């Protein structure tokens, strides 16, 4: 499925409205991705000014969320969409909700960056946080690309990365617990790091949600409580039988 599927409407303005909610959602995703990247960098570089910029820019994310929500509500009220058009609107509404919450998690990371910026602790945990942050940023980037192309296989590939993020998060937790046991004076600092890592892990979960919404739009199937390996198996069967 691609955006040419919108061209079946007799009312050209409806086509334009559907395309606008899609492009506005992707634009919001781009801003959220930048917020995430900046938040992680502000933490690992101990840059409170960059962190404060992330916190201030969260209002832009919220504004874009409201704008898309209002446009979707208007379309539902005036156009009464059905079938794939309705699924598109529902997918956009769910996706922007998760993008707004990813923005909130990025703001949380930035707040932890402000809190830890004056610390002289130079433990290697910052390297682990930076790696985890890059992994979830890639997940978000790939999820948005899959949404832009309506690519179910790409969405499934993103979801597969979540287990790796979970393992990285667990490794950071173990490392942080060790630091606190070795030197109780580090507890306030390490707790901030743990909260930041938790926010990054949650962002990975949100990226998986976006991929599930995309699969719902393309396949017309709600897979939020389904093992995605089943979907992968079905896609392989479709390809082997020549089904598009």
C-alpha positions in Angstrom: 0.0 0.0 0.0 1.3 3.5 -0.8 -0.1 7.0 -0.8 -1.5 6.5 -4.3 -4.2 4.5 -2.5 -5.7 7.8 -1.4 -6.4 8.8 -5.0 -9.6 6.8 -5.3 -11.7 9.6 -3.7 -13.9 11.7 -5.8 -13.4 14.6 -3.5 -9.8 15.7 -4.1 -9.8 17.8 -0.9 -10.4 14.6 1.1 -7.2 13.1 -0.5 -5.3 16.2 0.5 -6.6 16.0 4.1 -5.5 12.3 4.4 -2.1 13.1 3.0 -1.7 16.1 5.3 -2.4 14.0 8.5 0.2 11.5 7.3 2.9 14.1 6.5 2.2 16.1 9.7 2.6 12.9 11.7 6.0 12.2 10.0 7.0 15.8 10.7 6.1 15.3 14.4 8.2 12.1 14.4 11.2 14.0 13.0 11.0 16.5 15.8 10.7 13.8 18.4 13.6 11.9 17.0 15.7 15.1 17.3 14.5 15.6 20.8 15.6 12.1 21.7 19.0 12.5 20.1 19.6 15.8 21.9 18.4 14.5 25.3 20.9 11.6 25.2 23.7 13.8 24.1 23.0 16.3 26.8 23.2 13.5 29.4 26.4 11.8 28.2 28.2 15.2 27.5 26.8 16.7 30.7 25.5 19.7 28.8 22.8 21.4 30.8 22.1 24.0 28.2 21.2 21.4 25.6 19.1 19.6 28.1 17.2 22.8 28.9 16.6 23.3 25.2 15.1 19.8 24.9 12.8 20.6 27.9 11.7 23.9 26.3 11.1 22.3 22.9 8.7 19.8 24.3 5.9 22.4 24.0 6.4 22.2 20.2 5.9 18.4 20.3 2.7 18.9 22.3 1.5 21.6 19.8 2.0 19.2 16.8 0.1 16.5 18.7 -2.9 18.8 19.2 -2.8 20.0 15.6 -2.9 16.5 14.2 -5.5 15.4 16.7 -7.8 18.3 15.7 -7.4 17.6 12.0 -8.2 13.9 12.5 -11.3 14.8 14.6 -12.4 17.1 11.8 -12.0 14.4 9.2 -14.0 11.9 11.3 -16.8 14.4 11.8 -17.1 15.7 8.2 -16.0 12.8 6.0 -17.1 9.8 8.1 -14.3 7.6 6.6 -14.6 3.9 6.3 -12.3 0.9 5.6 -8.6 1.8 5.0 -9.3 5.6 5.4 -10.7 5.0 8.9 -7.8 2.7 9.7 -5.4 5.5 8.6 -7.0 8.0 10.9 -6.9 5.6 13.8 -3.3 4.7 13.1 -2.3 8.4 13.0 -4.1 9.1 16.3 -2.5 6.2 18.0 0.9 7.0 16.6 0.9 10.7 17.6 -0.1 9.7 21.1 3.0 7.5 21.3 5.2 10.1 19.7 4.0 12.7 22.3 4.9 10.2 25.1 8.3 9.5 23.5 8.8 13.3 23.6 7.9 13.2 27.3 10.5 10.5 27.9 13.1 12.5 26.1 12.2 15.5 28.3 12.7 13.2 31.4 16.1 12.2 30.1 17.0 15.9 29.7 15.9 16.6 33.3 18.2 13.8 34.5 21.0 15.5 32.4 20.5 18.8 34.2 20.5 16.9 37.6 23.8 15.0 36.8 25.6 17.8 34.9 27.5 19.0 38.0 28.6 15.5 39.0 32.3 14.6 38.8 31.5 10.9 38.5 33.0 9.7 35.2 32.0 6.0 35.3 31.7 4.1 32.1 27.9 3.9 32.5 27.7 7.0 30.3 29.0 4.9 27.4 26.3 2.3 28.0 23.6 5.0 28.2 24.9 6.5 24.9 24.8 3.1 23.2 21.3 2.4 24.5 20.2 5.8 23.4 21.5 5.3 19.9 19.7 1.9 19.7 16.3 3.4 20.6 16.9 6.4 18.3 17.5 4.0 15.4 14.4 2.1 16.3 12.4 5.3 16.2 14.0 6.4 12.9 13.3 3.0 11.3 9.7 2.9 12.6 9.0 6.3 11.1 10.6 5.2 7.8 8.4 2.1 7.8 5.4 4.3 8.4 6.3 6.6 5.6 6.5 3.6 3.2 3.7 1.5 4.7 6.3 -1.2 4.9 5.2 -4.1 7.2 8.4 -6.1 6.9 10.4 -3.0 8.0 8.1 -2.6 10.9 8.6 -6.2 12.0 12.4 -5.7 11.8 12.1 -2.7 14.2 10.0 -4.8 16.6 12.7 -7.5 16.6 15.2 -4.9 17.9 13.3 -4.4 21.2 14.7 -7.6 22.9 18.2 -6.2 22.3 17.2 -2.9 23.9 15.8 -4.8 26.9 19.0 -6.7 27.4 21.0 -3.5 27.2 18.8 -1.9 29.8 19.1 -4.9 32.2 22.9 -4.7 31.8 22.9 -1.0 32.8 20.7 -1.8 35.8 23.2 -4.4 37.0 26.1 -2.1 36.5 24.3 0.7 38.4 23.5 -1.5 41.3 27.1 -2.6 41.5 28.2 1.1 41.7 25.8 1.9 44.5 26.9 -1.2 46.5 30.6 -0.3 46.1 30.1 3.4 47.0 26.8 4.5 48.6 27.8 8.1 48.0 27.0 7.6 44.3 23.4 6.6 45.0 21.7 9.9 44.0 23.7 10.2 40.8 23.2 6.5 39.9 19.5 6.7 40.5 19.2 9.6 38.0 21.1 7.4 35.5 18.6 4.5 36.2 15.6 6.8 35.6 17.2 7.9 32.3 17.8 4.4 31.2 14.2 3.4 32.1 12.9 6.2 29.9 15.0 5.0 27.0 13.7 1.5 27.4 10.2 2.7 27.4 10.9 4.6 24.1 11.8 1.2 22.6 8.4 -0.1 23.6 6.7 2.9 22.1 8.5 2.3 18.8 7.1 -1.2 18.8 3.6 0.2 19.3 4.0 2.4 16.2 5.0 -0.6 14.2 1.9 -2.5 15.4 -0.3 0.4 14.4 1.2 0.3 10.9 0.5 -3.4 10.6 -3.1 -2.7 11.6 -3.4 -0.1 8.9 -1.9 -2.2 6.1 -3.2 -5.6 7.0 -6.5 -4.6 8.8 -5.5 -6.7 11.7 -5.0 -5.6 15.3 -1.7 -7.3 16.4 -1.2 -5.4 19.7 -1.5 -8.6 21.7 -0.1 -11.0 19.1 3.3 -12.6 18.9 4.8 -10.7 15.9 6.6 -13.9 14.9 3.2 -15.1 13.7 2.9 -12.1 11.4 6.4 -12.7 10.0 5.5 -16.4 9.3 2.3 -15.3 7.5 4.2 -12.8 5.4 6.7 -15.6 4.4 3.8 -17.8 3.4 2.2 -15.0 1.4 5.5 -14.4 -0.5 5.9 -18.1 -1.2 2.4 -18.4 -2.6 2.7 -15.2 -4.6 0.0 -13.2 -2.6 0.5 -9.4 -2.4 
